[in-house]
Amino acid sequence: MGNGERIQLTRLSEVRALADRCGFHPSRALGQNFLVDGNILDILVEASGVRAGDRVLEVGPGMGVVTAALLERGVHVTAIEKDRRLFALLQESFGGEPGLDLIEGDALDLAVPLVREKALGSLVSNLPYNPGSRIMLDLICAEFPPQALTVTVQLEVAERLTAAPGTKAYGLLGLWSQLHCEVRLVKIVSPTCFWPRPTIRSAIVTLRRRSQPLLEAAALPRFYALTRYAFQHRRKQLVSLLTKAPGSLNLDADDCRARLAAAGLDDSVRPENLPVEAWCALAR
């Protein structure tokens, strides 16, 4: 680290002492819960599969625990930190580190263009709780996406990402993610692994880009519009929904039944019960 002093960021006592010295108090509004467990850190980085020379995006590096682990592997890290107090701390800790590009700003604005401009192949992050889902979805659906995302998120978000049709958690987040990626829940993480300790459990999730797309690029806008409309009425029968849909989403009832039958689905099916492959068939 920059000044020769190497803080053990997986030791809660040292993290708290560092925060006290800097006069820093974690922000609940920014979803700041810092990973302080070495075993979970190892699982996160190992699950990412990153190797020396890879170019990786990190969102919300905080005090730098994931950053340091990635740099130790010889990974080139582009890290976006919104909190100027933490940005200053990271500059002090990692100043002069040739493998790190540290950027102060909002990942909601910067993540997608940075992945394209810097050809970043992966996202590896202990994601801030509040904007995490939006950042992931923006990256997954981008024209030039990373090929893999390995993140810690709230367990509820992990369950939505991996949800199967017909379950309560199944919705747009899981559907759009599974359209583009193979999604896996790697590890459920206890609140004791973070500081401050959150009130809910977290999880490590990997999302790896499908080698063969399920849907051609030209049909993607229709897929997004169709599913966004349908999931506003997730428990209504799809035939009824689509015969009343606005504009180009509208389908004749007989046509809709025929398309559902071709996908092996009953005409009484509801949006919450359709797998991603069936939505692709309808979008085409």
Backbone as CSV, one residue per row, in Angstrom:
resi,resn,N_x,N_y,N_z,CA_x,CA_y,CA_z,C_x,C_y,C_z
1,MET,0.841,-1.193,0.000,0.000,0.000,0.000,0.871,1.236,0.000
2,GLY,0.292,2.352,-0.304,1.036,3.525,-0.716,2.113,3.988,0.224
3,ASN,1.858,4.051,1.526,2.837,4.655,2.422,3.629,3.619,3.208
4,GLY,3.561,2.334,2.762,4.324,1.285,3.430,3.582,0.660,4.581
5,GLU,2.539,1.289,5.070,1.740,0.751,6.159,0.647,-0.118,5.581
6,ARG,0.542,-1.363,6.029,-0.437,-2.292,5.494,-1.434,-2.637,6.584
7,ILE,-2.589,-2.023,6.502,-3.656,-2.294,7.455,-4.281,-3.642,7.132
8,GLN,-4.589,-4.442,8.144,-5.282,-5.707,7.952,-6.784,-5.416,7.902
9,LEU,-7.301,-5.285,6.688,-8.686,-4.852,6.518,-9.694,-5.963,6.771
10,THR,-9.210,-7.157,7.091,-10.119,-8.226,7.514,-10.105,-8.390,9.034
11,ARG,-9.486,-7.468,9.714,-9.512,-7.443,11.186,-10.375,-6.277,11.620
12,LEU,-11.481,-6.587,12.280,-12.441,-5.551,12.649,-11.798,-4.478,13.511
13,SER,-10.937,-4.881,14.441,-10.323,-3.897,15.337,-9.487,-2.887,14.565
14,GLU,-8.770,-3.343,13.535,-7.929,-2.427,12.759,-8.774,-1.536,11.843
15,VAL,-9.871,-2.086,11.320,-10.758,-1.293,10.482,-11.404,-0.178,11.300
16,ARG,-11.874,-0.521,12.493,-12.494,0.486,13.353,-11.480,1.547,13.770
17,ALA,-10.256,1.110,14.077,-9.219,2.055,14.471,-8.874,3.000,13.329
18,LEU,-8.824,2.468,12.111,-8.552,3.302,10.943,-9.673,4.320,10.738
19,ALA,-10.905,3.878,10.884,-12.047,4.784,10.747,-11.997,5.885,11.800
20,ASP,-11.652,5.528,13.031,-11.573,6.519,14.106,-10.483,7.552,13.814
21,ARG,-9.329,7.082,13.340,-8.223,8.001,13.049,-8.612,8.997,11.960
22,CYS,-9.430,8.531,11.014,-9.835,9.393,9.892,-11.098,10.183,10.195
23,GLY,-11.693,9.957,11.367,-12.947,10.614,11.693,-14.082,10.174,10.787
24,PHE,-14.030,8.914,10.349,-15.013,8.406,9.386,-16.087,7.589,10.089
25,HIS,-17.344,7.834,9.714,-18.467,7.050,10.210,-19.236,6.525,9.002
26,PRO,-19.442,5.215,8.909,-20.143,4.642,7.741,-21.519,5.262,7.547
27,SER,-21.882,5.417,6.283,-23.161,6.027,5.922,-24.190,4.956,5.598
28,ARG,-25.278,4.962,6.346,-26.368,4.033,6.032,-27.018,4.415,4.705
29,ALA,-27.101,5.708,4.425,-27.723,6.176,3.177,-26.978,5.670,1.953
30,LEU,-25.659,5.526,2.056,-24.861,5.028,0.937,-24.721,3.514,0.956
31,GLY,-25.343,2.852,1.936,-25.285,1.389,2.005,-23.896,0.871,2.303
32,GLN,-23.166,1.550,3.170,-21.774,1.184,3.455,-21.712,0.135,4.568
33,ASN,-21.406,-1.093,4.168,-21.148,-2.192,5.099,-19.892,-2.877,4.614
34,PHE,-18.795,-2.723,5.349,-17.489,-3.146,4.872,-17.221,-4.608,5.222
35,LEU,-16.738,-5.356,4.249,-16.408,-6.765,4.446,-15.165,-6.872,5.319
36,VAL,-15.288,-7.625,6.429,-14.166,-7.742,7.370,-13.862,-9.207,7.687
37,ASP,-14.234,-10.113,6.809,-14.012,-11.543,7.034,-13.097,-12.089,5.938
38,GLY,-11.935,-12.595,6.342,-10.946,-13.069,5.374,-11.414,-14.261,4.572
39,ASN,-12.162,-15.176,5.183,-12.636,-16.355,4.460,-13.622,-15.972,3.365
40,ILE,-14.537,-15.071,3.689,-15.521,-14.626,2.698,-14.825,-13.847,1.584
41,LEU,-13.842,-13.045,1.936,-13.059,-12.330,0.923,-12.415,-13.315,-0.049
42,ASP,-11.807,-14.373,0.484,-11.166,-15.380,-0.371,-12.184,-16.061,-1.287
43,ILE,-13.363,-16.378,-0.752,-14.406,-17.028,-1.554,-14.861,-16.104,-2.678
44,LEU,-15.044,-14.815,-2.364,-15.471,-13.841,-3.364,-14.464,-13.757,-4.512
45,VAL,-13.205,-13.581,-4.171,-12.182,-13.406,-5.207,-11.980,-14.705,-5.983
46,GLU,-11.987,-15.833,-5.285,-11.816,-17.127,-5.955,-12.971,-17.395,-6.912
47,ALA,-14.197,-17.069,-6.491,-15.369,-17.302,-7.343,-15.317,-16.468,-8.613
48,SER,-14.651,-15.316,-8.557,-14.564,-14.441,-9.735,-13.703,-15.048,-10.833
49,GLY,-12.751,-15.893,-10.451,-11.875,-16.525,-11.426,-10.881,-15.588,-12.087
50,VAL,-10.694,-14.378,-11.529,-9.790,-13.418,-12.179,-8.338,-13.855,-12.001
51,ARG,-7.535,-13.481,-12.982,-6.117,-13.856,-13.004,-5.251,-12.629,-13.269
52,ALA,-3.964,-12.809,-13.068,-3.015,-11.719,-13.316,-3.178,-11.200,-14.737
53,GLY,-3.233,-9.872,-14.847,-3.379,-9.231,-16.144,-4.804,-8.899,-16.521
54,ASP,-5.780,-9.495,-15.825,-7.183,-9.170,-16.114,-7.490,-7.730,-15.721
55,ARG,-8.465,-7.152,-16.406,-8.889,-5.781,-16.139,-10.283,-5.829,-15.531
56,VAL,-10.389,-5.325,-14.302,-11.582,-5.538,-13.483,-12.134,-4.210,-12.997
57,LEU,-13.465,-4.107,-12.964,-14.150,-2.974,-12.356,-14.527,-3.332,-10.925
58,GLU,-14.296,-2.392,-10.002,-14.780,-2.533,-8.629,-15.632,-1.312,-8.302
59,VAL,-16.828,-1.559,-7.790,-17.749,-0.495,-7.403,-17.817,-0.431,-5.890
60,GLY,-17.587,0.761,-5.341,-17.642,0.930,-3.894,-16.529,0.205,-3.157
61,PRO,-15.266,0.520,-3.452,-14.154,-0.185,-2.790,-14.061,0.062,-1.296
62,GLY,-14.698,1.138,-0.806,-14.693,1.377,0.645,-13.304,1.674,1.153
63,MET,-12.834,0.830,2.059,-11.477,0.996,2.592,-10.440,0.200,1.802
64,GLY,-10.899,-0.622,0.868,-9.955,-1.267,-0.042,-9.679,-2.735,0.204
65,VAL,-10.539,-3.436,0.932,-10.237,-4.834,1.249,-10.275,-5.708,-0.001
66,VAL,-11.275,-5.536,-0.850,-11.326,-6.311,-2.093,-10.266,-5.808,-3.062
67,THR,-10.074,-4.503,-3.094,-9.053,-3.898,-3.961,-7.689,-4.522,-3.711
68,ALA,-7.299,-4.598,-2.442,-5.988,-5.149,-2.090,-5.868,-6.604,-2.520
69,ALA,-6.931,-7.386,-2.317,-6.897,-8.796,-2.691,-6.752,-8.976,-4.194
70,LEU,-7.428,-8.125,-4.968,-7.316,-8.199,-6.422,-5.924,-7.784,-6.889
71,LEU,-5.392,-6.719,-6.307,-4.049,-6.263,-6.688,-2.996,-7.309,-6.367
72,GLU,-3.174,-8.010,-5.266,-2.226,-9.071,-4.901,-2.209,-10.189,-5.942
73,ARG,-3.282,-10.341,-6.684,-3.355,-11.360,-7.740,-2.813,-10.840,-9.069
74,GLY,-2.372,-9.598,-9.091,-1.853,-9.032,-10.330,-2.926,-8.530,-11.271
75,VAL,-4.124,-8.297,-10.729,-5.244,-7.792,-11.520,-5.155,-6.276,-11.619
76,HIS,-5.505,-5.724,-12.777,-5.595,-4.272,-12.913,-7.004,-3.849,-12.541
77,VAL,-7.132,-2.972,-11.551,-8.424,-2.598,-10.980,-8.765,-1.154,-11.325
78,THR,-9.980,-0.960,-11.847,-10.575,0.364,-11.966,-11.656,0.454,-10.904
79,ALA,-11.463,1.297,-9.901,-12.353,1.350,-8.743,-13.073,2.697,-8.698
80,ILE,-14.408,2.643,-8.531,-15.230,3.858,-8.459,-15.721,4.022,-7.024
81,GLU,-15.358,5.133,-6.387,-15.798,5.411,-5.012,-16.535,6.742,-4.969
82,LYS,-17.757,6.721,-4.462,-18.589,7.918,-4.412,-18.296,8.786,-3.204
83,ASP,-17.952,8.177,-2.083,-17.731,8.894,-0.824,-16.341,9.552,-0.850
84,ARG,-16.310,10.876,-0.818,-15.021,11.573,-0.947,-14.097,11.305,0.231
85,ARG,-14.661,10.995,1.399,-13.820,10.658,2.548,-13.074,9.353,2.288
86,LEU,-13.787,8.366,1.767,-13.154,7.084,1.462,-12.225,7.209,0.260
87,PHE,-12.589,8.052,-0.698,-11.707,8.268,-1.842,-10.353,8.796,-1.386
88,ALA,-10.385,9.759,-0.451,-9.130,10.309,0.081,-8.340,9.238,0.827
89,LEU,-9.038,8.398,1.587,-8.371,7.321,2.320,-7.737,6.324,1.360
90,LEU,-8.447,5.980,0.285,-7.910,5.052,-0.715,-6.693,5.644,-1.416
91,GLN,-6.742,6.925,-1.700,-5.576,7.580,-2.311,-4.357,7.490,-1.402
92,GLU,-4.602,7.695,-0.104,-3.499,7.609,0.853,-2.976,6.182,0.959
93,SER,-3.888,5.219,0.982,-3.495,3.827,1.185,-2.836,3.210,-0.036
94,PHE,-3.331,3.572,-1.226,-2.878,2.911,-2.449,-2.160,3.872,-3.390
95,GLY,-1.769,5.048,-2.886,-1.124,6.035,-3.740,0.078,5.471,-4.479
96,GLY,0.121,5.679,-5.792,1.245,5.213,-6.589,1.134,3.772,-7.032
97,GLU,0.078,3.072,-6.657,-0.098,1.680,-7.063,-0.366,1.626,-8.571
98,PRO,0.550,1.033,-9.351,0.410,1.087,-10.819,-0.771,0.274,-11.337
99,GLY,-1.250,-0.693,-10.567,-2.348,-1.533,-11.037,-3.725,-1.007,-10.710
100,LEU,-3.802,0.230,-10.188,-5.087,0.764,-9.743,-5.394,2.102,-10.396
101,ASP,-6.587,2.185,-11.004,-7.155,3.463,-11.439,-8.291,3.778,-10.478
102,LEU,-8.102,4.799,-9.674,-9.083,5.170,-8.654,-9.857,6.391,-9.138
103,ILE,-11.191,6.249,-9.180,-12.043,7.290,-9.739,-13.091,7.689,-8.710
104,GLU,-13.201,8.995,-8.463,-14.233,9.500,-7.567,-15.476,9.822,-8.383
105,GLY,-16.606,9.236,-8.000,-17.839,9.504,-8.726,-18.900,8.475,-8.423
106,ASP,-19.994,8.565,-9.147,-21.164,7.719,-8.934,-21.163,6.607,-9.972
107,ALA,-21.149,5.357,-9.503,-21.108,4.217,-10.412,-22.352,4.135,-11.289
108,LEU,-23.469,4.692,-10.825,-24.674,4.699,-11.654,-24.446,5.463,-12.957
109,ASP,-23.559,6.442,-12.911,-23.234,7.219,-14.101,-22.005,6.688,-14.843
110,LEU,-21.078,6.106,-14.108,-19.753,5.828,-14.667,-19.492,4.376,-15.041
111,ALA,-20.196,3.434,-14.424,-19.836,2.018,-14.587,-19.921,1.564,-16.047
112,VAL,-21.052,1.817,-16.688,-21.242,1.330,-18.063,-20.234,1.943,-19.032
113,PRO,-20.040,3.271,-19.053,-19.047,3.812,-19.989,-17.616,3.375,-19.685
114,LEU,-17.287,3.185,-18.409,-15.927,2.756,-18.069,-15.638,1.343,-18.558
115,VAL,-16.628,0.450,-18.448,-16.435,-0.920,-18.941,-16.113,-0.902,-20.423
116,ARG,-16.795,-0.048,-21.160,-16.550,0.039,-22.607,-15.205,0.706,-22.904
117,GLU,-14.959,1.849,-22.275,-13.747,2.620,-22.601,-12.475,1.880,-22.212
118,LYS,-12.510,1.170,-21.085,-11.302,0.531,-20.567,-11.268,-0.971,-20.827
119,ALA,-12.274,-1.489,-21.552,-12.347,-2.917,-21.871,-12.212,-3.774,-20.615
120,LEU,-13.056,-3.456,-19.639,-13.016,-4.176,-18.360,-13.825,-5.468,-18.487
121,GLY,-13.189,-6.595,-18.199,-13.820,-7.880,-18.453,-14.728,-8.374,-17.354
122,SER,-14.550,-7.860,-16.126,-15.309,-8.372,-14.994,-15.649,-7.249,-14.024
123,LEU,-16.710,-7.486,-13.257,-17.012,-6.693,-12.068,-16.798,-7.596,-10.865
124,VAL,-15.999,-7.147,-9.907,-15.805,-7.871,-8.649,-15.966,-6.853,-7.527
125,SER,-17.008,-7.021,-6.704,-17.311,-5.977,-5.728,-18.098,-6.504,-4.549
126,ASN,-17.830,-5.896,-3.385,-18.775,-5.931,-2.278,-19.682,-4.726,-2.519
127,LEU,-20.787,-4.957,-3.222,-21.595,-3.846,-3.724,-22.275,-3.082,-2.591
128,PRO,-22.324,-1.756,-2.676,-23.157,-0.983,-1.751,-24.603,-1.462,-1.847
129,TYR,-25.273,-1.592,-0.718,-26.609,-2.177,-0.708,-27.607,-1.420,-1.575
130,ASN,-27.677,-0.113,-1.426,-28.794,0.617,-2.028,-28.804,0.608,-3.557
131,PRO,-27.698,0.967,-4.226,-27.757,1.018,-5.690,-27.303,-0.263,-6.381
132,GLY,-27.020,-1.315,-5.621,-26.388,-2.499,-6.186,-27.151,-3.139,-7.329
133,SER,-28.474,-3.341,-7.150,-29.268,-4.011,-8.181,-29.284,-3.211,-9.481
134,ARG,-29.456,-1.905,-9.348,-29.511,-1.043,-10.535,-28.178,-1.069,-11.288
135,ILE,-27.080,-1.021,-10.565,-25.761,-1.041,-11.205,-25.564,-2.356,-11.955
136,MET,-25.911,-3.468,-11.311,-25.769,-4.769,-11.969,-26.607,-4.851,-13.235
137,LEU,-27.853,-4.429,-13.147,-28.742,-4.534,-14.302,-28.277,-3.641,-15.437
138,ASP,-27.794,-2.440,-15.109,-27.252,-1.554,-16.142,-26.085,-2.222,-16.875
139,LEU,-25.223,-2.878,-16.128,-24.061,-3.536,-16.731,-24.471,-4.768,-17.534
140,ILE,-25.390,-5.554,-16.997,-25.818,-6.782,-17.665,-26.472,-6.474,-19.012
141,CYS,-27.266,-5.410,-19.059,-28.030,-5.075,-20.256,-27.302,-4.101,-21.183
142,ALA,-26.086,-3.728,-20.840,-25.345,-2.759,-21.643,-24.954,-3.351,-22.995
143,GLU,-24.716,-2.466,-23.952,-24.286,-2.918,-25.282,-22.918,-3.577,-25.224
144,PHE,-22.056,-3.072,-24.352,-20.721,-3.652,-24.168,-20.575,-4.047,-22.692
145,PRO,-21.089,-5.205,-22.315,-21.111,-5.605,-20.899,-19.828,-6.307,-20.482
146,PRO,-19.568,-6.360,-19.175,-18.512,-7.251,-18.691,-18.933,-8.701,-18.904
147,GLN,-17.975,-9.575,-18.997,-18.288,-10.989,-19.236,-18.654,-11.734,-17.965
148,ALA,-18.364,-11.155,-16.815,-18.708,-11.809,-15.553,-18.863,-10.757,-14.464
149,LEU,-19.788,-11.039,-13.541,-19.980,-10.214,-12.354,-19.926,-11.145,-11.150
150,THR,-19.103,-10.793,-10.171,-19.028,-11.547,-8.924,-19.156,-10.543,-7.796
151,VAL,-20.248,-10.666,-7.039,-20.603,-9.596,-6.113,-21.184,-10.152,-4.820
152,THR,-21.084,-9.349,-3.765,-21.895,-9.580,-2.582,-23.084,-8.623,-2.647
153,VAL,-24.267,-9.169,-2.395,-25.507,-8.404,-2.390,-26.361,-8.897,-1.228
154,GLN,-27.455,-8.190,-0.931,-28.398,-8.682,0.063,-28.922,-10.042,-0.389
155,LEU,-29.173,-10.932,0.559,-29.679,-12.258,0.220,-30.977,-12.156,-0.585
156,GLU,-31.824,-11.188,-0.256,-33.075,-11.010,-0.996,-32.797,-10.735,-2.471
157,VAL,-31.783,-9.936,-2.767,-31.418,-9.650,-4.154,-30.876,-10.909,-4.825
158,ALA,-30.054,-11.669,-4.111,-29.522,-12.920,-4.663,-30.652,-13.887,-5.013
159,GLU,-31.658,-13.944,-4.164,-32.801,-14.826,-4.424,-33.593,-14.355,-5.630
160,ARG,-33.685,-13.057,-5.830,-34.377,-12.532,-7.016,-33.561,-12.819,-8.287
161,LEU,-32.251,-12.724,-8.194,-31.396,-12.985,-9.351,-31.493,-14.437,-9.801
162,THR,-31.630,-15.357,-8.868,-31.617,-16.787,-9.170,-33.015,-17.403,-9.206
163,ALA,-34.057,-16.589,-9.062,-35.425,-17.105,-8.907,-35.897,-17.865,-10.141
164,ALA,-36.679,-18.911,-9.887,-37.293,-19.698,-10.953,-38.716,-19.208,-11.208
165,PRO,-39.242,-19.433,-12.408,-40.633,-19.059,-12.692,-41.596,-19.696,-11.685
166,GLY,-42.628,-18.937,-11.339,-43.628,-19.439,-10.411,-43.324,-19.179,-8.959
167,THR,-42.154,-18.599,-8.668,-41.794,-18.279,-7.288,-42.062,-16.800,-7.021
168,LYS,-42.203,-16.466,-5.746,-42.501,-15.089,-5.359,-41.386,-14.131,-5.772
169,ALA,-40.146,-14.614,-5.755,-38.998,-13.754,-6.045,-38.785,-13.515,-7.538
170,TYR,-39.491,-14.247,-8.380,-39.283,-14.148,-9.826,-39.854,-12.842,-10.351
171,GLY,-39.003,-12.063,-11.013,-39.417,-10.769,-11.546,-38.427,-10.302,-12.592
172,LEU,-38.463,-9.009,-12.897,-37.635,-8.484,-13.977,-36.140,-8.625,-13.699
173,LEU,-35.722,-8.437,-12.445,-34.291,-8.531,-12.141,-33.760,-9.915,-12.507
174,GLY,-34.444,-10.954,-12.060,-34.006,-12.307,-12.383,-34.172,-12.635,-13.855
175,LEU,-35.295,-12.232,-14.436,-35.576,-12.550,-15.832,-34.560,-11.911,-16.768
176,TRP,-34.289,-10.632,-16.590,-33.335,-9.949,-17.463,-31.909,-10.457,-17.224
177,SER,-31.579,-10.747,-15.981,-30.246,-11.282,-15.684,-30.061,-12.663,-16.310
178,GLN,-31.075,-13.516,-16.179,-30.975,-14.873,-16.716,-31.050,-14.900,-18.237
179,LEU,-31.617,-13.864,-18.838,-31.584,-13.765,-20.294,-30.140,-13.701,-20.784
180,HIS,-29.333,-12.918,-20.110,-27.966,-12.671,-20.570,-26.902,-13.541,-19.898
181,CYS,-27.193,-14.028,-18.699,-26.149,-14.662,-17.885,-26.606,-15.985,-17.277
182,GLU,-25.644,-16.813,-16.961,-25.865,-17.959,-16.092,-25.566,-17.487,-14.667
183,VAL,-26.569,-17.595,-13.808,-26.508,-16.991,-12.478,-26.382,-18.089,-11.428
184,ARG,-25.484,-17.879,-10.463,-25.282,-18.887,-9.407,-25.093,-18.215,-8.059
185,LEU,-25.809,-18.699,-7.069,-25.587,-18.263,-5.690,-24.442,-19.106,-5.132
186,VAL,-23.355,-18.441,-4.770,-22.139,-19.136,-4.342,-22.129,-19.408,-2.844
187,LYS,-22.525,-18.391,-2.066,-22.370,-18.497,-0.609,-23.291,-17.504,0.083
188,ILE,-24.028,-17.985,1.091,-24.779,-17.081,1.963,-23.825,-16.559,3.037
189,VAL,-23.894,-15.268,3.300,-22.917,-14.609,4.170,-23.614,-14.026,5.397
190,SER,-23.063,-14.320,6.558,-23.626,-13.842,7.818,-23.412,-12.337,7.993
191,PRO,-24.327,-11.670,8.695,-24.121,-10.244,9.001,-22.836,-9.980,9.784
192,THR,-22.351,-10.972,10.528,-21.138,-10.779,11.334,-19.889,-10.581,10.479
193,CYS,-19.991,-10.823,9.184,-18.837,-10.673,8.288,-18.652,-9.242,7.808
194,PHE,-19.527,-8.330,8.261,-19.469,-6.944,7.814,-19.424,-5.997,9.009
195,TRP,-18.873,-4.795,8.726,-18.933,-3.703,9.698,-19.349,-2.437,8.960
196,PRO,-20.347,-1.743,9.458,-21.246,-2.113,10.559,-22.052,-3.368,10.196
197,ARG,-22.509,-4.077,11.209,-23.234,-5.313,10.971,-24.633,-4.988,10.430
198,PRO,-24.982,-5.469,9.222,-26.328,-5.221,8.695,-27.365,-6.064,9.434
199,THR,-28.614,-5.734,9.239,-29.689,-6.473,9.908,-30.133,-7.684,9.103
200,ILE,-29.626,-7.829,7.883,-30.026,-8.926,7.010,-28.804,-9.700,6.532
201,ARG,-29.038,-10.904,6.035,-27.950,-11.703,5.484,-27.628,-11.255,4.054
202,SER,-26.450,-11.592,3.627,-25.983,-11.264,2.287,-25.645,-12.558,1.550
203,ALA,-25.181,-12.416,0.323,-24.781,-13.593,-0.453,-23.766,-13.187,-1.503
204,ILE,-22.910,-14.132,-1.860,-22.019,-13.971,-3.007,-22.696,-14.614,-4.206
205,VAL,-22.762,-13.874,-5.302,-23.417,-14.349,-6.519,-22.474,-14.151,-7.700
206,THR,-22.475,-15.105,-8.619,-21.746,-14.938,-9.877,-22.740,-14.904,-11.035
207,LEU,-22.485,-14.026,-11.991,-23.269,-13.947,-13.221,-22.282,-13.986,-14.376
208,ARG,-22.323,-15.054,-15.148,-21.385,-15.226,-16.258,-22.130,-15.146,-17.583
209,ARG,-21.612,-14.331,-18.474,-22.266,-14.086,-19.768,-22.449,-15.406,-20.520
210,ARG,-23.631,-15.610,-21.088,-23.895,-16.808,-21.865,-23.035,-16.811,-23.121
211,SER,-22.453,-17.947,-23.430,-21.615,-18.041,-24.635,-22.467,-17.965,-25.894
212,GLN,-23.722,-18.461,-25.818,-24.665,-18.360,-26.922,-25.879,-17.561,-26.459
213,PRO,-26.114,-16.378,-26.994,-27.259,-15.571,-26.560,-28.583,-16.304,-26.767
214,LEU,-29.503,-16.111,-25.854,-30.826,-16.710,-25.987,-31.705,-15.945,-26.968
215,LEU,-31.340,-14.673,-27.213,-32.175,-13.827,-28.067,-31.281,-12.910,-28.886
216,GLU,-31.616,-12.759,-30.157,-30.836,-11.883,-31.021,-31.001,-10.429,-30.600
217,ALA,-29.983,-9.637,-30.862,-29.947,-8.252,-30.388,-31.125,-7.437,-30.893
218,ALA,-31.573,-7.698,-32.134,-32.649,-6.900,-32.708,-33.955,-7.044,-31.943
219,ALA,-34.143,-8.172,-31.241,-35.390,-8.425,-30.511,-35.328,-7.979,-29.056
220,LEU,-34.178,-7.511,-28.606,-34.037,-7.152,-27.187,-34.961,-6.005,-26.766
221,PRO,-35.077,-4.907,-27.540,-35.991,-3.834,-27.096,-37.422,-4.333,-26.896
222,ARG,-37.884,-5.219,-27.770,-39.228,-5.749,-27.619,-39.325,-6.652,-26.389
223,PHE,-38.290,-7.436,-26.128,-38.257,-8.292,-24.929,-38.392,-7.439,-23.673
224,TYR,-37.614,-6.373,-23.594,-37.655,-5.503,-22.410,-39.029,-4.846,-22.271
225,ALA,-39.561,-4.320,-23.370,-40.855,-3.644,-23.308,-41.972,-4.630,-22.947
226,LEU,-41.937,-5.809,-23.533,-42.962,-6.821,-23.292,-42.959,-7.269,-21.842
227,THR,-41.792,-7.592,-21.310,-41.721,-8.090,-19.935,-41.993,-6.985,-18.926
228,ARG,-41.539,-5.774,-19.223,-41.817,-4.655,-18.314,-43.326,-4.422,-18.201
229,TYR,-44.008,-4.478,-19.333,-45.464,-4.306,-19.325,-46.139,-5.466,-18.592
230,ALA,-45.761,-6.692,-18.916,-46.443,-7.867,-18.370,-46.267,-7.991,-16.865
231,PHE,-45.087,-7.646,-16.362,-44.841,-7.828,-14.924,-45.459,-6.712,-14.080
232,GLN,-46.047,-5.723,-14.728,-46.881,-4.784,-13.981,-48.197,-5.448,-13.580
233,HIS,-48.494,-6.580,-14.232,-49.740,-7.328,-13.974,-49.389,-8.812,-13.908
234,ARG,-48.439,-9.153,-13.075,-47.811,-10.470,-13.111,-48.770,-11.625,-12.848
235,ARG,-49.912,-11.378,-12.199,-50.825,-12.471,-11.863,-52.024,-12.569,-12.803
236,LYS,-52.074,-11.724,-13.811,-53.160,-11.800,-14.791,-52.783,-12.779,-15.910
237,GLN,-53.777,-13.364,-16.549,-53.501,-14.280,-17.645,-52.887,-13.525,-18.815
238,LEU,-51.851,-14.128,-19.390,-51.058,-13.422,-20.397,-51.856,-13.127,-21.659
239,VAL,-52.723,-14.036,-22.074,-53.508,-13.797,-23.281,-54.353,-12.530,-23.118
240,SER,-55.015,-12.418,-21.982,-55.827,-11.230,-21.716,-54.972,-9.973,-21.708
241,LEU,-53.778,-10.063,-21.102,-52.885,-8.911,-21.030,-52.461,-8.436,-22.419
242,LEU,-52.042,-9.369,-23.264,-51.458,-8.993,-24.543,-52.505,-8.553,-25.555
243,THR,-53.737,-9.012,-25.407,-54.784,-8.512,-26.304,-55.220,-7.093,-25.931
244,LYS,-54.825,-6.637,-24.732,-55.127,-5.275,-24.297,-53.874,-4.385,-24.246
245,ALA,-52.750,-4.941,-24.684,-51.478,-4.215,-24.575,-51.444,-3.025,-25.535
246,PRO,-50.684,-1.997,-25.171,-50.599,-0.806,-26.032,-49.681,-1.023,-27.225
247,GLY,-49.975,-0.341,-28.307,-49.080,-0.250,-29.454,-48.607,-1.578,-30.000
248,SER,-47.304,-1.657,-30.241,-46.711,-2.819,-30.905,-46.708,-4.068,-30.031
249,LEU,-47.025,-3.933,-28.754,-47.062,-5.098,-27.868,-48.371,-5.869,-27.998
250,ASN,-49.338,-5.272,-28.680,-50.655,-5.892,-28.781,-50.618,-7.111,-29.703
251,LEU,-51.245,-8.205,-29.249,-51.349,-9.420,-30.045,-52.798,-9.861,-30.135
252,ASP,-53.180,-10.382,-31.294,-54.484,-11.015,-31.439,-54.549,-12.235,-30.519
253,ALA,-55.714,-12.487,-29.935,-55.849,-13.569,-28.959,-55.477,-14.921,-29.551
254,ASP,-55.946,-15.224,-30.765,-55.639,-16.520,-31.377,-54.147,-16.641,-31.664
255,ASP,-53.560,-15.535,-32.128,-52.118,-15.526,-32.394,-51.346,-15.773,-31.106
256,CYS,-51.758,-15.114,-30.029,-51.090,-15.265,-28.741,-51.188,-16.717,-28.247
257,ARG,-52.388,-17.314,-28.371,-52.558,-18.710,-27.944,-51.669,-19.644,-28.761
258,ALA,-51.573,-19.370,-30.047,-50.740,-20.207,-30.913,-49.266,-20.114,-30.524
259,ARG,-48.813,-18.905,-30.205,-47.410,-18.718,-29.812,-47.118,-19.418,-28.482
260,LEU,-48.062,-19.325,-27.554,-47.887,-20.002,-26.269,-47.876,-21.516,-26.461
261,ALA,-48.781,-22.013,-27.296,-48.830,-23.457,-27.552,-47.524,-23.939,-28.182
262,ALA,-46.963,-23.133,-29.082,-45.700,-23.501,-29.721,-44.561,-23.574,-28.715
263,ALA,-44.704,-22.786,-27.640,-43.686,-22.807,-26.576,-44.014,-23.854,-25.503
264,GLY,-45.089,-24.633,-25.736,-45.460,-25.674,-24.786,-46.157,-25.152,-23.555
265,LEU,-46.844,-24.003,-23.682,-47.472,-23.361,-22.529,-48.981,-23.282,-22.702
266,ASP,-49.697,-23.442,-21.610,-51.145,-23.339,-21.592,-51.575,-21.887,-21.790
267,ASP,-52.753,-21.668,-22.399,-53.158,-20.286,-22.664,-53.673,-19.562,-21.421
268,SER,-53.713,-20.247,-20.279,-54.086,-19.586,-19.027,-52.863,-19.132,-18.227
269,VAL,-51.682,-19.271,-18.830,-50.441,-18.965,-18.117,-50.375,-17.477,-17.750
270,ARG,-49.672,-17.201,-16.658,-49.502,-15.834,-16.169,-48.033,-15.416,-16.311
271,PRO,-47.743,-14.121,-16.385,-46.353,-13.675,-16.565,-45.389,-14.286,-15.554
272,GLU,-45.797,-14.408,-14.314,-44.899,-14.900,-13.271,-44.520,-16.363,-13.447
273,ASN,-45.184,-17.064,-14.398,-44.923,-18.491,-14.603,-44.119,-18.793,-15.862
274,LEU,-43.828,-17.787,-16.672,-43.124,-18.033,-17.931,-41.613,-18.041,-17.746
275,PRO,-40.927,-19.084,-18.241,-39.459,-19.087,-18.211,-38.901,-18.135,-19.258
276,VAL,-37.629,-17.839,-19.138,-37.005,-16.851,-20.019,-37.096,-17.276,-21.479
277,GLU,-36.995,-18.587,-21.769,-37.042,-19.056,-23.158,-38.398,-18.741,-23.788
278,ALA,-39.478,-18.856,-23.006,-40.808,-18.543,-23.526,-40.957,-17.058,-23.812
279,TRP,-40.379,-16.205,-22.958,-40.425,-14.771,-23.211,-39.656,-14.444,-24.500
280,CYS,-38.552,-15.149,-24.735,-37.795,-14.929,-25.981,-38.649,-15.286,-27.196
281,ALA,-39.378,-16.389,-27.100,-40.239,-16.801,-28.211,-41.310,-15.762,-28.485
282,LEU,-41.925,-15.227,-27.438,-42.954,-14.202,-27.593,-42.354,-12.912,-28.173
283,ALA,-41.179,-12.534,-27.705,-40.545,-11.295,-28.179,-40.231,-11.385,-29.674
284,ARG,-39.884,-12.578,-30.148,-39.579,-12.727,-31.581,-40.833,-12.522,-32.427
